[in-house]
Amino acid sequence: MELVDVSNVDASLFIFGIVFIMLIFGLLSFGILKMFQQRFAAGWYSFGGAVVSFVVFMFALNKWYL
């Protein structure tokens, strides 16, 4: 394995990615937690929020950084 050079990655892109990754996976894990608690409506809303967040992330990434 080799080291990956990330020195060319813009700081705003890095922070943007980290925030959305935390949001998406946080909503997914919250949805799984709600499903285990038998609160299916809240779980599905969390899954839907994760999907919407992913779509917004992809749109903003294509608009601003690509």
Phi and psi in degrees as GROMACS dihedral restraints (atoms count N, CA, C in turn):
[ dihedral_restraints ]
;  ai    aj    ak    al  type     phi  dphi    fc
    3     4     5     6     1  -114.7    20    10
    4     5     6     7     1   159.8    20    10
    6     7     8     9     1   -77.2    20    10
    7     8     9    10     1   144.3    20    10
    9    10    11    12     1   -99.1    20    10
   10    11    12    13     1   130.8    20    10
   12    13    14    15     1   -86.6    20    10
   13    14    15    16     1   112.3    20    10
   15    16    17    18     1  -109.8    20    10
   16    17    18    19     1    19.0    20    10
   18    19    20    21     1   -70.3    20    10
   19    20    21    22     1   -20.7    20    10
   21    22    23    24     1   -88.7    20    10
   22    23    24    25     1    -2.0    20    10
   24    25    26    27     1   -79.6    20    10
   25    26    27    28     1   128.2    20    10
   27    28    29    30     1   -66.7    20    10
   28    29    30    31     1   142.6    20    10
   30    31    32    33     1   -63.8    20    10
   31    32    33    34     1   -37.1    20    10
   33    34    35    36     1   -67.7    20    10
   34    35    36    37     1   -36.5    20    10
   36    37    38    39     1   -65.1    20    10
   37    38    39    40     1   -41.1    20    10
   39    40    41    42     1   -62.8    20    10
   40    41    42    43     1   -47.8    20    10
   42    43    44    45     1   -65.9    20    10
   43    44    45    46     1   -41.5    20    10
   45    46    47    48     1   -57.9    20    10
   46    47    48    49     1   -46.1    20    10
   48    49    50    51     1   -65.4    20    10
   49    50    51    52     1   -43.4    20    10
   51    52    53    54     1   -63.0    20    10
   52    53    54    55     1   -44.3    20    10
   54    55    56    57     1   -61.7    20    10
   55    56    57    58     1   -45.5    20    10
   57    58    59    60     1   -71.1    20    10
   58    59    60    61     1   -34.5    20    10
   60    61    62    63     1   -63.9    20    10
   61    62    63    64     1   -42.9    20    10
   63    64    65    66     1   -65.1    20    10
   64    65    66    67     1   -38.9    20    10
   66    67    68    69     1   -65.7    20    10
   67    68    69    70     1   -48.8    20    10
   69    70    71    72     1   -64.2    20    10
   70    71    72    73     1   -51.1    20    10
   72    73    74    75     1   -72.5    20    10
   73    74    75    76     1   -27.4    20    10
   75    76    77    78     1   -64.9    20    10
   76    77    78    79     1   -43.6    20    10
   78    79    80    81     1   -66.2    20    10
   79    80    81    82     1   -38.1    20    10
   81    82    83    84     1   -63.1    20    10
   82    83    84    85     1   -45.9    20    10
   84    85    86    87     1   -69.2    20    10
   85    86    87    88     1   -33.2    20    10
   87    88    89    90     1   -65.8    20    10
   88    89    90    91     1   -38.7    20    10
   90    91    92    93     1   -64.3    20    10
   91    92    93    94     1   -41.2    20    10
   93    94    95    96     1   -64.1    20    10
   94    95    96    97     1   -41.6    20    10
   96    97    98    99     1   -60.4    20    10
   97    98    99   100     1   -44.9    20    10
   99   100   101   102     1   -65.7    20    10
  100   101   102   103     1   -34.5    20    10
  102   103   104   105     1   -64.9    20    10
  103   104   105   106     1   -40.2    20    10
  105   106   107   108     1   -67.1    20    10
  106   107   108   109     1   -26.4    20    10
  108   109   110   111     1   -85.1    20    10
  109   110   111   112     1     6.8    20    10
  111   112   113   114     1    66.0    20    10
  112   113   114   115     1    23.2    20    10
  114   115   116   117     1  -105.8    20    10
  115   116   117   118     1    79.0    20    10
  117   118   119   120     1   -69.3    20    10
  118   119   120   121     1   -35.5    20    10
  120   121   122   123     1   -64.7    20    10
  121   122   123   124     1   -45.2    20    10
  123   124   125   126     1   -65.0    20    10
  124   125   126   127     1   -35.0    20    10
  126   127   128   129     1   -65.5    20    10
  127   128   129   130     1   -43.6    20    10
  129   130   131   132     1   -67.5    20    10
  130   131   132   133     1   -34.9    20    10
  132   133   134   135     1   -64.4    20    10
  133   134   135   136     1   -37.5    20    10
  135   136   137   138     1   -67.2    20    10
  136   137   138   139     1   -41.2    20    10
  138   139   140   141     1   -63.2    20    10
  139   140   141   142     1   -41.2    20    10
  141   142   143   144     1   -63.7    20    10
  142   143   144   145     1   -39.5    20    10
  144   145   146   147     1   -63.5    20    10
  145   146   147   148     1   -36.1    20    10
  147   148   149   150     1   -66.8    20    10
  148   149   150   151     1   -40.2    20    10
  150   151   152   153     1   -66.6    20    10
  151   152   153   154     1   -44.2    20    10
  153   154   155   156     1   -62.5    20    10
  154   155   156   157     1   -41.9    20    10
  156   157   158   159     1   -62.1    20    10
  157   158   159   160     1   -39.1    20    10
  159   160   161   162     1   -65.2    20    10
  160   161   162   163     1   -41.8    20    10
  162   163   164   165     1   -64.9    20    10
  163   164   165   166     1   -42.5    20    10
  165   166   167   168     1   -64.1    20    10
  166   167   168   169     1   -40.3    20    10
  168   169   170   171     1   -61.5    20    10
  169   170   171   172     1   -46.5    20    10
  171   172   173   174     1   -64.5    20    10
  172   173   174   175     1   -41.8    20    10
  174   175   176   177     1   -62.9    20    10
  175   176   177   178     1   -47.7    20    10
  177   178   179   180     1   -66.4    20    10
  178   179   180   181     1   -37.2    20    10
  180   181   182   183     1   -63.6    20    10
  181   182   183   184     1   -44.6    20    10
  183   184   185   186     1   -68.6    20    10
  184   185   186   187     1   -33.2    20    10
  186   187   188   189     1   -74.5    20    10
  187   188   189   190     1   -43.5    20    10
  189   190   191   192     1   -99.9    20    10
  190   191   192   193     1   -29.7    20    10
  192   193   194   195     1  -117.2    20    10
  193   194   195   196     1   -13.8    20    10
